[in-house]
Amino acid sequence: MRCTVYLWKAIDSDEADVVQEVRVVWNADNAIQQVMREHGLPYIHYAWVVPANENTACTERVAVRCYSVPARGR
């Protein structure tokens, strides 16, 4: 599956903070986790995955955590 992943770090962001094309992944959730790891993001408020294949549905996720990225101090 090839897709484009859009990630919003903050709930009030108008535009995606990260936009990245992912070439080979098993599914949308794996794509989100891959991009979060690459950008060092332990948490995002919103994710939208748009597959390259127009016959495949887009995926939306809210409040996603990536446990393989250490949380930053508050």
C-alpha positions as CSV (number, residue, x, y, z in Angstrom):
1,M,0.0,0.0,0.0
2,R,1.3,3.4,-0.9
3,C,-0.3,6.4,0.8
4,T,0.2,10.0,2.1
5,V,0.1,10.5,5.8
6,Y,-1.1,13.9,7.3
7,L,-0.5,14.5,11.0
8,W,-1.7,17.3,13.2
9,K,0.2,17.8,16.5
10,A,-2.3,20.3,18.0
11,I,-6.0,20.2,18.0
12,D,-6.3,23.8,16.8
13,S,-3.9,23.5,13.9
14,D,-5.4,24.6,10.6
15,E,-2.9,22.7,8.4
16,A,-1.1,19.4,9.0
17,D,2.2,19.7,10.8
18,V,3.6,16.7,8.9
19,V,2.8,15.5,5.4
20,Q,4.7,12.4,4.2
21,E,4.3,9.9,1.5
22,V,4.8,6.3,2.7
23,R,5.6,3.7,0.0
24,V,5.3,0.2,1.5
25,V,3.2,-0.4,4.6
26,W,0.7,-3.1,5.7
27,N,-2.1,-0.7,6.6
28,A,-2.9,2.9,7.5
29,D,-2.2,2.4,11.2
30,N,1.3,1.1,10.4
31,A,1.9,4.1,8.1
32,I,0.9,6.5,10.9
33,Q,3.2,4.8,13.4
34,Q,6.1,4.8,10.9
35,V,5.8,8.6,10.3
36,M,5.4,9.3,14.0
37,R,8.7,7.4,14.7
38,E,10.5,9.1,11.9
39,H,9.5,12.5,13.2
40,G,10.0,11.7,16.9
41,L,6.3,12.3,17.7
42,P,5.1,10.4,20.8
43,Y,1.5,11.8,20.4
44,I,-0.6,13.5,17.7
45,H,-4.2,14.8,17.9
46,Y,-5.3,13.8,14.5
47,A,-4.1,11.7,11.6
48,W,-5.5,11.3,8.1
49,V,-4.2,8.7,5.6
50,V,-4.9,9.0,2.0
51,P,-4.2,5.9,-0.1
52,A,-2.7,6.3,-3.6
53,N,-5.3,3.8,-4.8
54,E,-8.5,5.9,-5.2
55,N,-10.6,2.8,-4.7
56,T,-9.4,2.4,-1.1
57,A,-11.0,4.5,1.7
58,C,-9.1,7.1,3.6
59,T,-8.4,6.5,7.3
60,E,-8.8,9.0,10.1
61,R,-7.5,8.6,13.7
62,V,-7.8,10.8,16.7
63,A,-5.5,11.0,19.7
64,V,-2.8,8.6,18.5
65,R,0.2,7.5,20.7
66,C,3.4,6.1,19.4
67,Y,4.9,4.2,22.4
68,S,8.2,3.5,20.7
69,V,8.9,7.3,20.9
70,P,9.8,8.5,24.4
71,A,7.4,11.1,25.8
72,R,8.9,14.5,26.3
73,G,8.9,16.2,29.7
74,R,6.1,18.6,30.4
